[in-house]
Amino acid sequence: MSRRELSRGELAAALRALAAERYLPPGSKTLRYFGVSTFERWLYAYRAHGLAGLAPRAALRRGRARDLTPEQRELLLEIRREHPPRPCR
């Protein structure tokens, strides 16, 4: 399968055409639209890293709470007890 390079205008038009369609994502039961920026992000990730660039990535901060010292954890718990209605992030 050969691939040709698109001019900037052709690429923009192709991305807009893709964004106008509805798609059934893997594992989903409902059709949905994806924006032009999503297709751009996927295109550049594919160009930079191949199919591996399209694989979902784990959250970068996952597990960071384990890096807290016991003193830091206790301080955070105290603050939370003093201000229970405040949202936690």
C-alpha positions in Angstrom: 0.0 0.0 0.0 1.5 3.3 -1.0 1.1 6.6 0.8 1.2 10.0 -0.7 1.9 13.2 1.2 -1.0 15.7 1.2 -0.6 19.4 0.9 -1.5 21.4 4.0 -4.9 22.4 2.4 -5.6 18.8 1.4 -4.8 17.5 4.8 -7.0 20.1 6.5 -9.9 19.2 4.1 -9.4 15.4 4.7 -9.4 15.9 8.5 -12.6 18.0 8.3 -14.2 15.3 6.2 -13.2 12.6 8.8 -14.5 14.8 11.6 -17.9 15.0 9.8 -18.4 11.3 10.0 -19.7 9.2 13.0 -17.6 6.3 14.3 -18.1 3.2 16.5 -15.1 3.1 18.8 -13.8 -0.3 19.9 -15.8 -1.6 22.9 -18.5 1.0 22.5 -22.2 0.6 21.6 -22.8 4.1 20.5 -21.7 6.1 17.5 -19.8 9.3 18.1 -18.0 12.1 16.4 -14.3 13.0 16.8 -13.0 16.5 16.3 -10.4 17.6 13.8 -7.9 18.2 16.7 -8.4 14.5 17.8 -7.6 13.3 14.3 -4.6 15.6 14.1 -3.3 14.3 17.5 -3.7 10.7 16.3 -2.0 11.5 12.9 1.1 13.1 14.5 1.3 10.4 17.2 1.2 7.7 14.4 3.8 9.6 12.4 6.1 9.9 15.4 5.7 6.4 16.9 3.8 4.2 14.6 1.0 2.1 16.0 2.6 2.2 19.4 1.9 6.0 19.5 -1.9 5.3 19.2 -2.0 2.9 22.3 -3.6 4.4 25.4 -1.2 5.6 28.0 -1.6 5.3 31.7 -2.0 8.5 33.6 1.4 10.1 34.3 0.6 10.7 37.9 -0.8 7.3 38.8 0.6 6.0 42.0 2.2 9.3 43.0 0.4 9.4 46.4 2.8 6.6 47.5 5.7 9.1 47.2 4.3 11.0 50.2 5.9 10.7 53.6 3.8 9.6 56.5 4.0 13.2 57.8 2.7 14.6 54.5 -0.1 12.2 54.4 -1.2 13.1 58.0 -1.1 16.8 57.2 -3.3 16.2 54.2 -5.8 14.2 56.3 -5.9 17.0 58.9 -6.6 19.6 56.3 -9.3 17.4 54.8 -10.9 16.9 58.3 -10.9 20.7 58.9 -12.5 21.4 55.5 -14.7 18.5 54.5 -16.9 20.2 51.9 -13.9 21.3 49.9 -13.3 19.2 46.7 -10.3 17.0 46.6 -8.1 16.6 43.5 
